[in-house]
Structures are given as C-alpha cells and as structure tokens.
C-alpha cells in the first residue's frame, strides 16, 4: 500500500508520533547536546512534515491540524509522565481543552 493512499487517521498518528519524539529529543538535547539528538530531531520533523502534507491532501486544514495537535499533546503528556516530569492542574486543563476542542470540531 502506498503511503499516499493510507488512511488519514494512520498518517495523523504517524505525524503526531514524529512531532512528539522530536519534542522529547529537543528536551534531551537541552540537557545534554549531542549530534545524534540533532539528527533525530531533523529526521522526526521531516517525517512529520511529509506525513502532514499527505494528510492535508485528504482533509480540511483546520480538522487535520487539531487532530494532529490533540494526538501529539496526548503523546507528549504521556512521555512527560513516563520520564517523571510532573504536570499540574494548568497542564491538565490545557490538555483537556485540546481534547474538548477536538471533539467540538469533529462533531
């Protein structure tokens, strides 16, 4: 199956994962800069950009953007929790607003 014919939701998940991994790599690079982390960031952003372009050929910009952002937000919040970075009420409220916004746009 060609990536150009893949279902938009599959590509949204790939795009969000790429953005989340790039975000995590940037956090790691802020503590201990390393060329491999920079390469991972560049690769992940490239994958995210390519998959997002393909998604935008198949979906409305507003809906695609919100779905990617919501998925990425959930992944980043999960990663933050897994590595021991706490998040308080403000961060949880922000994640909740992203999810509510996604639900409103999908209706």
N, C-alpha and C positions, 0 to 999 in steps of 0.2 A: 504494500500500500504506500503510495506516495504521500509525503508529508503535506503536500498541497491539498490532498483530498481528505486529510484527517479531520475528525470531528472537532469543532471549535472548543468544546469543553476540555478535551485532551490537550490541545495546544495551550489553552489558558492555564492548565495545571503545570505544563512544562515551563511556560513563561514565568509563572509565579515562583516555581522552584528555582529557576535560574536567578531571578531577582533576589530571592531570599538567601540563596547561597552566596551571591555577590555581596549582599549586605553583611552576612556573617563573616565573610573573608575580609571585608573592609574593617570590621570591628577587630578582628585578629591582627590585621596589618597596623592598626592604630597602636596596638600594644607592642608588637614585635615585627617591624617592617621586614619583608623578605620578597625577593623577586618572584618566587613561586606563588605567593599570595597575590601579587600584582597580576601575574599571568592568569590565575584562576578568576580574578575579578574581570579582566578583559574578556576571557572566554565566556563567562556567565552572562555578561552584558551583551555580548554578540549573539549568543543563543536566544536570550530574551528578546532582543530587537528583531531578530529574524522571525521568531515564532509570533511575536506581536504583529508584525507586518502581515503575516499569513492570516492571523485571526481577523485583522481589520479588513481583509478582502471578503470575509464571510459574515461579519457582524457590524452592527452600528457602533460607532466610536464610543459613545457615552456608556453603553452597556458593557462593551468589551473592557473598557478602562476600569469601570467599577468592579467587574468580576475579577479581573487580574489583581487589582489593588486589594480587594477583600481576601482573596486566596493568599496573596503574598503576606498580608497582615497576619492572618492566622498562622502561617508558617513561621514568620519571624517571632511572633509572640511565643509559639511553641518552642522554637530554638532557644529563645531567651530563657524560658523556664528550664529547659534541659541543661543549659550550661550554668544554671544557678544565678542568673541575673533576675532579681525580683522585679515585679511591676505592680504598681499600686493602683488605687482606685481611678486615678486620672487615665492611666494607660488602658485599664479595663473598660472604662467608659468610652474611650476613643475607639477601641476595637468593637465595642457594642454598636456605636454609631455607624461604623463602616458596614457592619452586618445588617443593621436596620436599613441603611441606605440601599444596600444591595437588594434586600427584599422588596423595598418600595419600587426600585427600578425594574425588577423582574416581573412585577405584577401587571 
